[in-house]
Amino acid sequence: MQLVLASSSAYRKKQLETLGLPFTCVKPDIDESRINNENAHDMAVRLAEEKARAAAEKFPNSLIIGSDQTVAFGELILGKPGSFDAAVDT
């Protein structure tokens, strides 16, 4: 069975490579926008599921790994900063 990582994250790819298993890495085409009043946990779970479902459409009969992470400070969900300097400014 083919193993598919439904993520474009270099960090997640590196984590999976440590297992020494062959896998395919795909970037799922989903809208990663937050839904109104969605908390950080629910958002991360929803996005991980959506990524896995999108990859499963292209790779049927495969084992799909979907994941997402969200950074929050209390109820404030912080977006991906894009750079170290932007993260410090946030």
N, CA, C and O atoms as CSV, one atom per row, in Angstrom:
chain,resi,resn,atom,element,x,y,z
A,1,MET,N,N,0.848,-1.176,0.000
A,1,MET,CA,C,0.000,0.000,0.000
A,1,MET,C,C,0.893,1.237,0.000
A,1,MET,O,O,1.890,1.296,0.719
A,2,GLN,N,N,0.525,2.219,-0.810
A,2,GLN,CA,C,1.292,3.448,-0.921
A,2,GLN,C,C,1.002,4.363,0.270
A,2,GLN,O,O,-0.148,4.506,0.687
A,3,LEU,N,N,2.052,4.978,0.812
A,3,LEU,CA,C,1.939,5.931,1.906
A,3,LEU,C,C,2.026,7.338,1.314
A,3,LEU,O,O,2.945,7.636,0.551
A,4,VAL,N,N,1.061,8.211,1.667
A,4,VAL,CA,C,1.007,9.557,1.115
A,4,VAL,C,C,0.940,10.571,2.255
A,4,VAL,O,O,0.085,10.483,3.135
A,5,LEU,N,N,1.856,11.531,2.218
A,5,LEU,CA,C,1.835,12.641,3.157
A,5,LEU,C,C,1.109,13.800,2.492
A,5,LEU,O,O,1.582,14.337,1.490
A,6,ALA,N,N,-0.029,14.185,3.037
A,6,ALA,CA,C,-0.845,15.262,2.471
A,6,ALA,C,C,-0.427,16.586,3.098
A,6,ALA,O,O,-1.172,17.187,3.873
A,7,SER,N,N,0.778,17.030,2.750
A,7,SER,CA,C,1.325,18.254,3.316
A,7,SER,C,C,2.495,18.718,2.472
A,7,SER,O,O,3.206,17.909,1.876
A,8,SER,N,N,2.688,20.029,2.427
A,8,SER,CA,C,3.860,20.567,1.736
A,8,SER,C,C,4.918,21.010,2.742
A,8,SER,O,O,5.898,21.656,2.370
A,9,SER,N,N,4.725,20.667,4.004
A,9,SER,CA,C,5.647,21.065,5.064
A,9,SER,C,C,6.965,20.289,4.973
A,9,SER,O,O,6.980,19.059,5.024
A,10,ALA,N,N,8.056,21.020,4.840
A,10,ALA,CA,C,9.384,20.392,4.805
A,10,ALA,C,C,9.671,19.703,6.134
A,10,ALA,O,O,10.331,18.665,6.161
A,11,TYR,N,N,9.185,20.266,7.230
A,11,TYR,CA,C,9.387,19.680,8.554
A,11,TYR,C,C,8.688,18.319,8.666
A,11,TYR,O,O,9.280,17.356,9.153
A,12,ARG,N,N,7.446,18.240,8.220
A,12,ARG,CA,C,6.721,16.965,8.289
A,12,ARG,C,C,7.351,15.932,7.363
A,12,ARG,O,O,7.425,14.749,7.698
A,13,LYS,N,N,7.802,16.381,6.204
A,13,LYS,CA,C,8.471,15.472,5.269
A,13,LYS,C,C,9.726,14.897,5.910
A,13,LYS,O,O,9.987,13.699,5.805
A,14,LYS,N,N,10.495,15.736,6.564
A,14,LYS,CA,C,11.725,15.282,7.222
A,14,LYS,C,C,11.409,14.292,8.349
A,14,LYS,O,O,12.115,13.299,8.528
A,15,GLN,N,N,10.351,14.570,9.100
A,15,GLN,CA,C,9.939,13.653,10.166
A,15,GLN,C,C,9.632,12.271,9.604
A,15,GLN,O,O,10.073,11.261,10.153
A,16,LEU,N,N,8.888,12.226,8.524
A,16,LEU,CA,C,8.499,10.948,7.930
A,16,LEU,C,C,9.701,10.231,7.317
A,16,LEU,O,O,9.781,9.003,7.356
A,17,GLU,N,N,10.624,10.991,6.759
A,17,GLU,CA,C,11.824,10.387,6.172
A,17,GLU,C,C,12.654,9.633,7.212
A,17,GLU,O,O,13.351,8.678,6.869
A,18,THR,N,N,12.587,10.052,8.478
A,18,THR,CA,C,13.358,9.373,9.521
A,18,THR,C,C,12.911,7.926,9.732
A,18,THR,O,O,13.653,7.115,10.285
A,19,LEU,N,N,11.702,7.614,9.292
A,19,LEU,CA,C,11.211,6.240,9.425
A,19,LEU,C,C,11.809,5.316,8.367
A,19,LEU,O,O,11.788,4.095,8.519
A,20,GLY,N,N,12.335,5.899,7.307
A,20,GLY,CA,C,12.928,5.097,6.248
A,20,GLY,C,C,11.927,4.380,5.365
A,20,GLY,O,O,12.283,3.442,4.652
A,21,LEU,N,N,10.685,4.812,5.407
A,21,LEU,CA,C,9.645,4.200,4.581
A,21,LEU,C,C,9.456,5.015,3.307
A,21,LEU,O,O,9.547,6.242,3.342
A,22,PRO,N,N,9.196,4.354,2.189
A,22,PRO,CA,C,8.916,5.118,0.968
A,22,PRO,C,C,7.538,5.783,1.065
A,22,PRO,O,O,6.574,5.177,1.534
A,23,PHE,N,N,7.466,7.029,0.618
A,23,PHE,CA,C,6.187,7.733,0.636
A,23,PHE,C,C,6.179,8.793,-0.452
A,23,PHE,O,O,7.217,9.179,-0.988
A,24,THR,N,N,4.978,9.246,-0.758
A,24,THR,CA,C,4.773,10.331,-1.708
A,24,THR,C,C,4.295,11.538,-0.927
A,24,THR,O,O,3.472,11.415,-0.020
A,25,CYS,N,N,4.811,12.700,-1.279
A,25,CYS,CA,C,4.424,13.940,-0.612
A,25,CYS,C,C,3.637,14.792,-1.601
A,25,CYS,O,O,4.129,15.096,-2.687
A,26,VAL,N,N,2.417,15.179,-1.230
A,26,VAL,CA,C,1.585,16.006,-2.105
A,26,VAL,C,C,1.058,17.221,-1.341
A,26,VAL,O,O,0.793,17.161,-0.140
A,27,LYS,N,N,0.919,18.315,-2.073
A,27,LYS,CA,C,0.337,19.520,-1.482
A,27,LYS,C,C,-1.151,19.535,-1.806
A,27,LYS,O,O,-1.526,19.721,-2.964
A,28,PRO,N,N,-1.999,19.344,-0.807
A,28,PRO,CA,C,-3.438,19.353,-1.070
A,28,PRO,C,C,-3.913,20.766,-1.399
A,28,PRO,O,O,-3.459,21.741,-0.800
A,29,ASP,N,N,-4.821,20.861,-2.346
A,29,ASP,CA,C,-5.363,22.137,-2.763
A,29,ASP,C,C,-6.654,22.392,-1.998
A,29,ASP,O,O,-7.743,22.052,-2.461
A,30,ILE,N,N,-6.516,22.999,-0.812
A,30,ILE,CA,C,-7.689,23.298,0.008
A,30,ILE,C,C,-7.632,24.755,0.462
A,30,ILE,O,O,-6.574,25.384,0.439
A,31,ASP,N,N,-8.765,25.272,0.868
A,31,ASP,CA,C,-8.841,26.613,1.441
A,31,ASP,C,C,-8.518,26.484,2.931
A,31,ASP,O,O,-9.234,25.807,3.669
A,32,GLU,N,N,-7.445,27.129,3.367
A,32,GLU,CA,C,-7.030,27.018,4.762
A,32,GLU,C,C,-7.527,28.173,5.619
A,32,GLU,O,O,-6.978,28.436,6.689
A,33,SER,N,N,-8.555,28.857,5.158
A,33,SER,CA,C,-9.119,29.977,5.908
A,33,SER,C,C,-9.841,29.482,7.157
A,33,SER,O,O,-10.396,28.384,7.190
A,34,ARG,N,N,-9.812,30.321,8.170
A,34,ARG,CA,C,-10.512,30.018,9.411
A,34,ARG,C,C,-12.007,30.239,9.230
A,34,ARG,O,O,-12.425,31.194,8.576
A,35,ILE,N,N,-12.802,29.363,9.807
A,35,ILE,CA,C,-14.257,29.518,9.824
A,35,ILE,C,C,-14.601,30.408,11.014
A,35,ILE,O,O,-13.949,30.321,12.054
A,36,ASN,N,N,-15.618,31.265,10.879
A,36,ASN,CA,C,-16.008,32.184,11.959
A,36,ASN,C,C,-16.103,31.482,13.303
A,36,ASN,O,O,-16.733,30.430,13.418
A,37,ASN,N,N,-15.481,32.062,14.317
A,37,ASN,CA,C,-15.515,31.588,15.706
A,37,ASN,C,C,-14.888,30.215,15.913
A,37,ASN,O,O,-15.106,29.597,16.956
A,38,GLU,N,N,-14.124,29.727,14.961
A,38,GLU,CA,C,-13.464,28.423,15.090
A,38,GLU,C,C,-12.239,28.582,15.995
A,38,GLU,O,O,-11.429,29.487,15.798
A,39,ASN,N,N,-12.112,27.693,16.990
A,39,ASN,CA,C,-10.932,27.779,17.841
A,39,ASN,C,C,-9.744,27.080,17.173
A,39,ASN,O,O,-9.913,26.367,16.184
A,40,ALA,N,N,-8.560,27.289,17.713
A,40,ALA,CA,C,-7.327,26.785,17.097
A,40,ALA,C,C,-7.330,25.265,16.958
A,40,ALA,O,O,-6.941,24.742,15.913
A,41,HIS,N,N,-7.757,24.559,17.983
A,41,HIS,CA,C,-7.773,23.095,17.945
A,41,HIS,C,C,-8.698,22.585,16.844
A,41,HIS,O,O,-8.309,21.746,16.032
A,42,ASP,N,N,-9.925,23.101,16.826
A,42,ASP,CA,C,-10.895,22.651,15.826
A,42,ASP,C,C,-10.434,22.979,14.409
A,42,ASP,O,O,-10.659,22.205,13.479
A,43,MET,N,N,-9.789,24.126,14.254
A,43,MET,CA,C,-9.285,24.518,12.937
A,43,MET,C,C,-8.202,23.556,12.461
A,43,MET,O,O,-8.220,23.120,11.310
A,44,ALA,N,N,-7.264,23.226,13.336
A,44,ALA,CA,C,-6.177,22.314,12.961
A,44,ALA,C,C,-6.713,20.929,12.611
A,44,ALA,O,O,-6.258,20.318,11.644
A,45,VAL,N,N,-7.662,20.433,13.376
A,45,VAL,CA,C,-8.249,19.116,13.103
A,45,VAL,C,C,-9.002,19.143,11.770
A,45,VAL,O,O,-8.860,18.229,10.958
A,46,ARG,N,N,-9.795,20.180,11.548
A,46,ARG,CA,C,-10.564,20.290,10.304
A,46,ARG,C,C,-9.633,20.344,9.094
A,46,ARG,O,O,-9.865,19.653,8.102
A,47,LEU,N,N,-8.584,21.158,9.172
A,47,LEU,CA,C,-7.665,21.283,8.042
A,47,LEU,C,C,-6.905,19.987,7.782
A,47,LEU,O,O,-6.679,19.628,6.626
A,48,ALA,N,N,-6.512,19.286,8.830
A,48,ALA,CA,C,-5.831,17.997,8.649
A,48,ALA,C,C,-6.748,17.005,7.932
A,48,ALA,O,O,-6.312,16.282,7.035
A,49,GLU,N,N,-8.020,16.976,8.333
A,49,GLU,CA,C,-8.977,16.080,7.690
A,49,GLU,C,C,-9.219,16.473,6.236
A,49,GLU,O,O,-9.290,15.607,5.364
A,50,GLU,N,N,-9.347,17.772,5.969
A,50,GLU,CA,C,-9.578,18.228,4.597
A,50,GLU,C,C,-8.381,17.905,3.703
A,50,GLU,O,O,-8.558,17.515,2.549
A,51,LYS,N,N,-7.187,18.062,4.220
A,51,LYS,CA,C,-5.981,17.737,3.456
A,51,LYS,C,C,-5.948,16.247,3.134
A,51,LYS,O,O,-5.636,15.859,2.008
A,52,ALA,N,N,-6.265,15.419,4.114
A,52,ALA,CA,C,-6.263,13.969,3.898
A,52,ALA,C,C,-7.320,13.568,2.874
A,52,ALA,O,O,-7.061,12.730,2.010
A,53,ARG,N,N,-8.500,14.156,2.966
A,53,ARG,CA,C,-9.569,13.833,2.007
A,53,ARG,C,C,-9.205,14.270,0.588
A,53,ARG,O,O,-9.491,13.560,-0.377
A,54,ALA,N,N,-8.577,15.435,0.464
A,54,ALA,CA,C,-8.169,15.921,-0.863
A,54,ALA,C,C,-7.116,14.995,-1.473
A,54,ALA,O,O,-7.161,14.705,-2.669
A,55,ALA,N,N,-6.182,14.539,-0.665
A,55,ALA,CA,C,-5.147,13.628,-1.165
A,55,ALA,C,C,-5.739,12.268,-1.503
A,55,ALA,O,O,-5.321,11.630,-2.469
A,56,ALA,N,N,-6.708,11.824,-0.716
A,56,ALA,CA,C,-7.321,10.517,-0.956
A,56,ALA,C,C,-8.049,10.463,-2.292
A,56,ALA,O,O,-8.149,9.398,-2.901
A,57,GLU,N,N,-8.557,11.598,-2.748
A,57,GLU,CA,C,-9.220,11.633,-4.060
A,57,GLU,C,C,-8.230,11.337,-5.181
A,57,GLU,O,O,-8.588,10.717,-6.182
A,58,LYS,N,N,-6.995,11.776,-5.016
A,58,LYS,CA,C,-5.964,11.565,-6.035
A,58,LYS,C,C,-5.208,10.256,-5.851
A,58,LYS,O,O,-4.613,9.734,-6.795
A,59,PHE,N,N,-5.235,9.731,-4.632
A,59,PHE,CA,C,-4.503,8.508,-4.318
A,59,PHE,C,C,-5.421,7.503,-3.615
A,59,PHE,O,O,-5.233,7.215,-2.433
A,60,PRO,N,N,-6.409,6.971,-4.336
A,60,PRO,CA,C,-7.306,5.984,-3.715
A,60,PRO,C,C,-6.526,4.728,-3.333
A,60,PRO,O,O,-5.499,4.421,-3.938
A,61,ASN,N,N,-7.000,4.030,-2.365
A,61,ASN,CA,C,-6.374,2.794,-1.885
A,61,ASN,C,C,-4.968,3.023,-1.350
A,61,ASN,O,O,-4.118,2.135,-1.420
A,62,SER,N,N,-4.727,4.218,-0.815
A,62,SER,CA,C,-3.445,4.544,-0.201
A,62,SER,C,C,-3.666,4.897,1.258
A,62,SER,O,O,-4.778,5.231,1.669
A,63,LEU,N,N,-2.599,4.820,2.032
A,63,LEU,CA,C,-2.635,5.251,3.424
A,63,LEU,C,C,-2.236,6.724,3.437
A,63,LEU,O,O,-1.112,7.071,3.076
A,64,ILE,N,N,-3.163,7.589,3.854
A,64,ILE,CA,C,-2.965,9.035,3.785
A,64,ILE,C,C,-2.698,9.591,5.183
A,64,ILE,O,O,-3.394,9.256,6.141
A,65,ILE,N,N,-1.687,10.439,5.283
A,65,ILE,CA,C,-1.414,11.157,6.523
A,65,ILE,C,C,-1.699,12.631,6.264
A,65,ILE,O,O,-1.030,13.267,5.448
A,66,GLY,N,N,-2.689,13.167,6.958
A,66,GLY,CA,C,-3.013,14.585,6.871
A,66,GLY,C,C,-2.732,15.222,8.219
A,66,GLY,O,O,-3.065,14.658,9.262
A,67,SER,N,N,-2.119,16.397,8.199
A,67,SER,CA,C,-1.842,17.075,9.457
A,67,SER,C,C,-1.849,18.579,9.255
A,67,SER,O,O,-1.719,19.069,8.134
A,68,ASP,N,N,-2.000,19.295,10.344
A,68,ASP,CA,C,-1.937,20.743,10.310
A,68,ASP,C,C,-1.567,21.212,11.707
A,68,ASP,O,O,-1.781,20.510,12.695
A,69,GLN,N,N,-1.019,22.389,11.766
A,69,GLN,CA,C,-0.722,22.986,13.066
A,69,GLN,C,C,-1.194,24.425,13.049
A,69,GLN,O,O,-1.224,25.079,12.007
A,70,THR,N,N,-1.556,24.896,14.212
A,70,THR,CA,C,-2.034,26.258,14.355
A,70,THR,C,C,-1.382,26.855,15.586
A,70,THR,O,O,-1.276,26.198,16.622
A,71,VAL,N,N,-0.951,28.083,15.475
A,71,VAL,CA,C,-0.357,28.778,16.609
A,71,VAL,C,C,-1.394,29.750,17.153
A,71,VAL,O,O,-1.993,30.525,16.407
A,72,ALA,N,N,-1.593,29.693,18.460
A,72,ALA,CA,C,-2.565,30.584,19.078
A,72,ALA,C,C,-2.003,31.145,20.374
A,72,ALA,O,O,-1.183,30.521,21.047
A,73,PHE,N,N,-2.463,32.326,20.695
A,73,PHE,CA,C,-2.156,32.960,21.972
A,73,PHE,C,C,-3.494,33.232,22.621
A,73,PHE,O,O,-4.172,34.204,22.289
A,74,GLY,N,N,-3.870,32.366,23.552
A,74,GLY,CA,C,-5.219,32.443,24.108
A,74,GLY,C,C,-6.210,32.110,23.018
A,74,GLY,O,O,-6.106,31.058,22.388
A,75,GLU,N,N,-7.152,32.969,22.788
A,75,GLU,CA,C,-8.153,32.766,21.739
A,75,GLU,C,C,-7.716,33.367,20.404
A,75,GLU,O,O,-8.391,33.180,19.392
A,76,LEU,N,N,-6.596,34.085,20.394
A,76,LEU,CA,C,-6.106,34.719,19.183
A,76,LEU,C,C,-5.310,33.715,18.359
A,76,LEU,O,O,-4.271,33.226,18.805
A,77,ILE,N,N,-5.795,33.409,17.158
A,77,ILE,CA,C,-5.096,32.496,16.265
A,77,ILE,C,C,-4.137,33.313,15.411
A,77,ILE,O,O,-4.542,34.237,14.706
A,78,LEU,N,N,-2.862,32.956,15.489
A,78,LEU,CA,C,-1.837,33.652,14.727
A,78,LEU,C,C,-1.609,32.910,13.428
A,78,LEU,O,O,-1.513,31.683,13.428
A,79,GLY,N,N,-1.523,33.616,12.342
A,79,GLY,CA,C,-1.278,32.993,11.044
A,79,GLY,C,C,0.183,32.619,10.883
A,79,GLY,O,O,1.005,32.882,11.761
A,80,LYS,N,N,0.498,32.004,9.754
A,80,LYS,CA,C,1.875,31.643,9.457
A,80,LYS,C,C,2.644,32.929,9.161
A,80,LYS,O,O,2.259,33.680,8.265
A,81,PRO,N,N,3.714,33.191,9.891
A,81,PRO,CA,C,4.397,34.457,9.737
A,81,PRO,C,C,5.177,34.591,8.426
A,81,PRO,O,O,5.326,35.700,7.913
A,82,GLY,N,N,5.671,33.490,7.884
A,82,GLY,CA,C,6.402,33.536,6.620
A,82,GLY,C,C,7.896,33.749,6.768
A,82,GLY,O,O,8.668,33.348,5.897
A,83,SER,N,N,8.318,34.380,7.867
A,83,SER,CA,C,9.742,34.575,8.101
A,83,SER,C,C,9.992,34.761,9.589
A,83,SER,O,O,9.065,35.008,10.360
A,84,PHE,N,N,11.250,34.639,9.983
A,84,PHE,CA,C,11.607,34.819,11.395
A,84,PHE,C,C,11.286,36.241,11.848
A,84,PHE,O,O,10.704,36.438,12.914
A,85,ASP,N,N,11.665,37.234,11.036
A,85,ASP,CA,C,11.422,38.621,11.392
A,85,ASP,C,C,9.943,38.914,11.549
A,85,ASP,O,O,9.550,39.631,12.469
A,86,ALA,N,N,9.116,38.373,10.665
A,86,ALA,CA,C,7.674,38.569,10.766
A,86,ALA,C,C,7.129,37.913,12.032
A,86,ALA,O,O,6.214,38.447,12.659
A,87,ALA,N,N,7.678,36.768,12.410
A,87,ALA,CA,C,7.234,36.083,13.636
A,87,ALA,C,C,7.562,36.917,14.867
A,87,ALA,O,O,6.747,37.015,15.784
A,88,VAL,N,N,8.738,37.515,14.896
A,88,VAL,CA,C,9.134,38.355,16.018
A,88,VAL,C,C,8.230,39.581,16.098
A,88,VAL,O,O,7.838,39.987,17.192
A,89,ASP,N,N,7.897,40.169,14.964
A,89,ASP,CA,C,7.032,41.335,14.935
A,89,ASP,C,C,5.624,41.032,15.421
A,89,ASP,O,O,4.958,41.901,15.984
A,90,THR,N,N,5.166,39.795,15.206
A,90,THR,CA,C,3.818,39.424,15.606
A,90,THR,C,C,3.724,39.361,17.096
A,90,THR,O,O,2.658,39.061,17.636
